[in-house]
Amino acid sequence: PRLKRVFPWSHKNPTDKSRQMKFFVMMRDPVRRAASHYAMVTSTDGTAAQLTTRGTEWRNMTLWEAIQSELTKMKACGLIPYWDIENGVVDQQVFDQFAGSPQETLAWNKYLGKHVPLSTGSYGLLTRGMYALQLRPWFRAFGKDQFLCIQLETMNVSETMKKVWAHLDLPNHPVEDESAKNSRQYNSTADAVTSYL
């Protein structure tokens, strides 16, 4: 809704598709995303500015400890009433009643207000991978056709860019260098942690 206030021209005439805002959502397997996020934030490689931006909150924690810390915060805010932290089990009935409910929105806003600082990258280890939860308010505010969702694991650069250009109503412009950028090696996630998540 704030974007509509800042850019009122983008929604005044809903039939004029050329003036609609277009959004891109990059998704990744949530477990792999969390492990990669943890590895990046705890890495001591990088410039002084990068290290500052990443934060230090998880530097002395294992991945498992960071996961447990995040789950505890989420539980305290009422965000995951369906999750048994100790046993790693979801109560499907509670989940089905809670997901998309006004109570979930209140819990999500409480979590964001208490646990999402803008001064560090050391937050949202698990919630950043809860895509449905994050996208619900966007889909309420904008039409789903304004979004292009891309899944990292199935991404082919040439084919994806064709979709990107089409989504923007622009002609295709081939990408000359499709090599990976900003990638890093990190330890594989323990099977027990992967299974739990």
Disulfide bonds with the S-S distance in Angstrom:
none
